[in-house]
Amino acid sequence: QQTIKAAAQLAAAESSIVTLGITPQYPSTGYGYIEQGEKTGTFEGLPVYQVSRFTEKPNQETAEEFLSTGRFSWNSGMFIFRAGVVLDELRTHAPEIIAPLEEKGVAAYAELEKKSIDYALMEKTQLAYVLPASFGWDDLGDWNALERLHNGDAKNVAMANHVELDTQGAIVYSSSDDEVIVTIGLDDVLVVRDRNATLIAKKDRTQDIKQAIKILKDNSLLQDFL
């Protein structure tokens, strides 16, 4: 609460765009990272750094290098800013996004290219600052978060009717209570059953799910399964 309050006050006082960088607990390959640049001072007792750069999800070796420097934090995806400030910055750095919105309003959304705020603005603006944050946080966009957050048994995490034989480290999910999932002799796998689609993957390959979804989208015969 103190960190978020300080970030809001900083964004208002300095007309800046403030992001919260989560202090990394381990060299994660599932999160993006923020590199801290020059320390500009303190605000409400918290250190304030310019953002040096945003980086995409690294491999294991790079993630370990990031942690060893002490300059990197996890990208929480939380940004605090005044509306007028971010609109001005979008006009400067992402006119292809803001111009159609200002001309057509919400009707323009369907025409816009899908682009994260990191790419569209935060990597370009000179007004980006990062406040290190040490509160509990997790990225729920990652299936492996279920293992970190869910109190399963000692061997597996199951949010389904799951029967296992010689299975360890599995994450099993089903959207239906009318089905049972049986796993035999599997280690460190993700099994997801949702309506008419089933996903089975190694847990260390969950970042490739986006690639699999793209394959489905590009195949007209399979699009209905999304």
Buried (B, 14 or more C-beta within 10 A) or exposed (E): EEBBEBBBBBBBEBEBBBBBBBEBEEBBBBBBBBBBBEEEEEBEEBEBBBBBEBBEBBEEEBBEEBBEEEBBBBBBBBBBBBEEBBBBBBEEBBEEBBEBBEEEEEEBEEEEEEEEBBEBBBBEBEBBBBBBBEEEBBBEEBBBBBBEEEEBEEEBBBBBBBEBEEBBBBBBBBEEEEEEBEBEEBEEBBBBBEEEEEBEBEBEEBEEBEEEEEEBEEEEEEEEEE
